[in-house]
Amino acid sequence: MVLRGPQGIPALTEKQREIRALEEGNAALRQELAAREARNKKLRESTEIQEQEIRKRLHLLRPGETQFVLPEQGQQPAPKASQQP
């Protein structure tokens, strides 16, 4: 009864599976956190990287620079208005 009951072996294996899944999730979050901390450190220390990030986010250009904006993949171009004579 103890081995097959609601707190028996099936419940134990399910809890172990949940623990493994949570540990894997924690490991992934730790890696993401480390990557973000490294990126933040680079931003704090390098004015060149700061400038690149600001220009990218605000879509700023230096005098004489040209920017080309392409439609995203899978996005259809806007239909042209039909001209009837």
N, C-alpha and C positions, 0 to 999 in steps of 0.2 A: 504494500500500500504506500509506503514511504517513497519508494523508487518511482512509482507511476503517478503519484498524486499531483496536485497542483503545485507543490513545492519540491517535486522530485527531479529526476535527471533531465527531462525535457525543459523544465524551467531553468535549471542550472546552465544547460547549453545555450539557451536563449539569452540569458544574462551575460554569458561569456561572449557571445556574438555581439551584443550591444556594447559591451566594454571595448572590444576590438574596434568596432566602428567609431566609437567616440574617441579612442586613442588615435586612430588614423586621421579623424577630423581635426583633432588638436595639433597633430604634427603638421598638417597642411596649413593650419592657421599660424603656427609658429614660423613656418617658412615664409608665408606671406608677410608677416610682421617683420621678419629680418630683412626681407627685400625692401619693404617700405622704409625701414629705418636707414638702410644703406642709401636709398635714394634721397631721403631727407638730409642725410649727412653730406652727400654730394651737393645738394642745393644750397646748404648753409655755407659750404666751403668754397664754391666756385661761382664767381660772378658771371662767367660765360654761360654756365648751365642755367643760372637764374634768368639771364637775358633770353636764352633760347626758349625756356618754359613760358615766360611772360609773352614773348612774341607769338608763340604757338597758341596760347590760350586766348589772347586778345586779337589775334589775326593782324598783327602789326608788321609793317614792312619798312625797310630802310629806304631812303631816297634812291631811286634808280632800280630797285628790285621789282620783279614782276612775279605775281602769284597766279598759278593756274588752278582752278577748282574743277575737278572732274566729278561726274555723278558717281555715286556709290554703285558697286556691282549689284546687279539684279534690279536696279532702279530704272524704270522706263523713262525715256525723255518725254517732256511735256508734248502733247499733241499740238500740231500746228493748226492755226485757224484756216479753214478751207476758203478759198477765194473762188467765187462763181462769177463768170463774166456776164 
